[in-house]
Amino acid sequence: MYVTGWSAGGERMSSLLKLVDDTELNAMVIDIKDDDGYITFKPEGDMSQFGQAYIRDPEALIKTLHEHSIYPIARIVAFKDTVLAKKRPDLSYVLDGKVWRNGNGDGFINPFLKENWQHNIDAAILAAKLGFQEIQFDYVRFPEGFEKKDKVLDYSMGEYKDKKPTKFIEDEKAYAEATAAYDAGLAPLQEAFDTATTAYDGAATDDNKEARDAAQKALSDYKKTKPKSPDFGEKARLTQLRVDAVTDFVHEAREQLKPYGVKVSVDIFGYSATLPEAPGIGQNFSRISENVDVISSMIYPSHWNDGYFGIKHPDTEPYRLVQEYAIREKEKLSALASPPISRPWIQDFTASWLKDGSYIRYGKDQVDAQIKALKDAGIHEFLIWNASNKYSANVNYTP
């Protein structure tokens, strides 16, 4: 279950511990770097300026979690960071001389900049040293809709400014190999057509005409298979560099965390698994999955557009939505040499902000439906999200 820093350090923790003791729940995802960018306890050293004493005694918290046999996961909100953006506009995005914020008033820091990578990794190391067994990075992406804002915002691309994207390098190689193979196949067909044409020109018999026409058709059909040059334009380059920056951050974080013996997980938009990639925000499901121990797609039924997967109102059909998602995720993960554990986020809240008729009230039955759909799909781990940490009673966590 998700637990805020406020809950972990406050009175609500006792009821959350009881819920774990009384059910099959066995893990807590606790905010260590929260959605504002604050460290949720007061660390020593350089990170102390970002600390808030929501959790007054983090060592005692870890001890309590162990006493209750709770697997501790530290949530690190990476690039959504209003605090650092305000302190360091040069690490964020600027519009008309001020730090840009989204419609909710949230500030973000720039994934192109390695100083921002290190800020988040340092927060993760704090959690690892405390005794958290897994580091979960959230908001590992550019702001939503960034591809529509990147031309009006002022920001640095750091070392990525003049870089050739990984996908360009891969596509260039594949295109060269495909073109060479095409040319090799073209030569004998062209030669056969030339020979048949010469023969027909020398003797315009029906057999020679048939042979020439057949050779011409074979050559014409083959030319339709000529490889198309990939898009190497500037817009595509910037798009793919966002994917590189996000993927490179995850890779670097995992490398720096290896000495601490922790698992690394990443939260990712569910729809990223249903697309080749979500390049506007820099998330490529497969490339991120290759660099983590656990992938946690946020598959909340309320977060899918009407009609997705052919479901009129996804929030009203939690079992079917999860079932359809799981099919796509399985396809993506099965293509990887060493796929991570799948541990999706599911919904235990009511999406009352949606229009009437497109959402339902969530409680035990709706949570049960999501868990059952995951189990039926062969996914046996999950995380439950409720922003206020109020979870439905009597849920069947192990159907």
TALINHU-V43599 format. One record per residue. SS is DSSP state (A for helix, B for strand, O for the rest). PHI is phi in degrees with one decimal (NA if undefined). Layout:
BEGIN
{{SS:PHI} {SS:PHI}}
END
This chain:
BEGIN
{{O:NA} {B:-82.9} {B:-135.3} {O:-72.8} {A:-62.1} {A:-59.2} {A:-67.0} {A:-62.2} {O:-102.6} {O:-123.2} {O:-68.8} {A:-65.2} {A:-60.1} {A:-63.3} {A:-72.5} {A:-69.7} {A:-62.8} {A:-64.0} {A:-61.0} {A:-64.7} {A:-61.3} {A:-92.3} {O:-132.1} {O:-86.0} {O:-59.4} {O:-144.2} {B:-147.1} {B:-129.0} {B:-98.4} {B:-110.1} {B:-61.9} {B:-111.6} {B:-122.6} {O:-90.9} {O:-66.1} {O:-85.7} {O:109.5} {O:-80.5} {B:-76.3} {O:-85.9} {O:-142.1} {O:-99.4} {O:-80.7} {O:-92.4} {A:83.3} {A:-61.2} {A:-81.8} {A:-61.5} {A:-65.7} {A:-101.1} {B:-83.4} {O:-130.9} {O:-84.4} {O:-64.0} {O:-104.7} {O:-71.9} {O:-134.2} {A:-63.8} {A:-64.4} {A:-65.9} {A:-61.6} {A:-60.8} {A:-61.8} {A:-62.7} {A:-60.3} {A:-63.6} {A:-62.7} {O:-98.3} {O:54.7} {O:-101.6} {B:-75.6} {B:-92.2} {B:-116.4} {B:-96.0} {B:-86.9} {B:-116.6} {B:-79.2} {O:-80.1} {O:-101.5} {B:-94.2} {O:-157.1} {A:-65.2} {A:-64.2} {A:-69.5} {A:-59.3} {A:-69.3} {A:-69.4} {O:-132.6} {A:-56.3} {A:-67.6} {A:-96.1} {O:-118.9} {O:-122.5} {B:-118.4} {B:-133.5} {O:54.1} {O:81.8} {B:-124.4} {B:-60.8} {O:-73.1} {B:-128.6} {O:-80.0} {O:-62.7} {O:-91.8} {O:86.1} {O:-84.5} {B:-96.1} {B:-134.1} {O:-109.2} {O:-89.0} {O:-67.1} {O:-70.5} {O:-98.5} {A:-68.0} {A:-62.8} {A:-72.2} {A:-55.3} {A:-66.2} {A:-58.2} {A:-73.4} {A:-66.4} {A:-61.8} {A:-64.9} {A:-65.9} {A:-65.1} {A:-56.2} {A:-65.9} {A:-63.0} {A:-66.0} {A:-68.2} {O:123.1} {O:-65.1} {O:-93.4} {B:-146.3} {B:-109.1} {B:-112.8} {B:-91.5} {B:-115.8} {O:51.2} {O:-87.8} {O:-174.9} {O:-80.6} {O:-59.4} {O:-57.5} {O:71.9} {A:-60.4} {A:-62.6} {A:-94.7} {O:-113.7} {O:-62.6} {O:-85.5} {O:-104.6} {O:-90.5} {B:-95.1} {O:-161.9} {O:-93.6} {O:-102.1} {A:51.7} {A:-70.2} {A:-86.7} {O:-53.4} {O:-111.5} {O:-81.3} {O:-91.3} {O:-63.4} {A:-55.5} {A:-64.7} {A:-61.8} {A:-62.0} {A:-64.7} {A:-67.9} {A:-62.0} {A:-63.8} {A:-63.7} {A:-66.4} {A:-63.3} {A:-66.0} {A:-67.3} {A:-67.1} {A:-62.5} {A:-65.5} {A:-63.5} {A:-61.3} {A:-64.6} {A:-77.1} {A:-71.8} {A:-56.0} {A:-66.7} {A:-69.0} {A:-64.9} {A:-63.0} {A:-63.9} {A:-66.9} {A:-61.7} {A:-64.6} {A:-66.8} {A:-66.3} {A:-61.1} {A:-63.9} {A:-68.0} {A:-61.9} {A:-80.2} {O:-150.6} {O:-79.5} {O:-86.9} {A:-62.9} {A:-63.8} {A:-67.3} {A:-66.0} {A:-62.7} {A:-66.6} {A:-65.0} {A:-63.5} {A:-65.3} {A:-66.7} {A:-64.1} {A:-65.8} {A:-61.0} {A:-67.6} {A:-64.3} {A:-62.5} {A:-66.9} {A:-63.5} {O:-68.5} {O:-93.8} {O:-59.0} {O:-59.0} {O:-90.7} {O:-66.4} {O:-63.6} {O:-80.3} {O:-108.0} {O:-71.7} {A:-65.2} {A:-61.8} {A:-65.1} {A:-62.4} {A:-64.4} {A:-60.6} {A:-71.9} {A:-67.5} {A:-62.8} {A:-61.4} {A:-61.0} {A:-60.8} {A:-66.1} {A:-65.1} {A:-63.3} {A:-60.8} {A:-61.0} {A:-61.1} {A:-65.3} {A:-60.6} {A:-63.0} {A:-62.9} {A:-70.1} {A:-89.8} {A:-55.4} {A:-62.1} {A:-95.5} {O:67.9} {O:-99.7} {B:-79.0} {B:-121.7} {B:-130.0} {B:-135.4} {B:-83.8} {B:-144.7} {B:-59.3} {A:-57.4} {A:-67.5} {A:-62.2} {A:-79.4} {A:-100.5} {O:-124.6} {O:-54.5} {O:-172.3} {B:-112.1} {O:-69.2} {O:-59.5} {O:-103.9} {O:85.4} {B:-100.7} {O:-116.1} {A:-53.9} {A:-68.7} {A:-68.5} {A:-65.9} {A:-60.1} {O:-69.8} {O:-116.8} {O:-134.8} {O:-87.0} {B:-137.8} {B:-113.2} {B:-121.1} {B:-74.6} {B:-88.3} {O:-107.5} {O:-49.8} {A:-54.7} {A:-71.0} {A:-97.2} {O:-109.4} {O:-65.7} {O:-53.2} {O:94.9} {A:-61.3} {A:59.9} {A:76.8} {O:-96.4} {O:-56.0} {O:-131.5} {A:-53.4} {A:-64.2} {A:-87.4} {O:-131.6} {A:-60.5} {A:-63.5} {A:-65.0} {A:-60.1} {A:-64.9} {A:-59.2} {A:-65.6} {A:-60.8} {A:-59.0} {A:-60.9} {A:-68.2} {A:-64.6} {A:-59.3} {A:-61.6} {A:-66.5} {A:-70.1} {A:-67.9} {O:-83.7} {O:-91.3} {O:-66.2} {O:-133.4} {O:-66.4} {O:-77.2} {B:-67.2} {B:-94.3} {O:-139.0} {B:-71.8} {B:-86.5} {B:-118.4} {B:-103.7} {O:-129.1} {O:-154.5} {O:-100.5} {O:-87.7} {O:-70.3} {O:-78.2} {O:-75.1} {O:-69.1} {O:-54.4} {O:92.3} {O:-104.4} {O:-141.7} {O:-131.0} {O:-75.9} {O:-99.0} {O:-160.3} {A:-50.9} {A:-62.7} {A:-73.7} {A:-67.6} {A:-55.5} {A:-62.6} {A:-66.2} {A:-64.7} {A:-63.8} {A:-63.3} {A:-63.5} {A:-60.7} {A:-62.1} {O:-92.0} {O:84.4} {O:-107.5} {O:-112.1} {O:-124.3} {B:-159.5} {B:-122.2} {B:-114.6} {B:-111.2} {O:-144.3} {O:-59.4} {O:-97.3} {O:61.2} {O:-109.2} {O:-108.7} {O:-63.7} {O:-84.1} {O:62.7} {O:-69.6} {O:-90.2} {O:-75.5} {O:-130.2} {O:-66.9}}
END
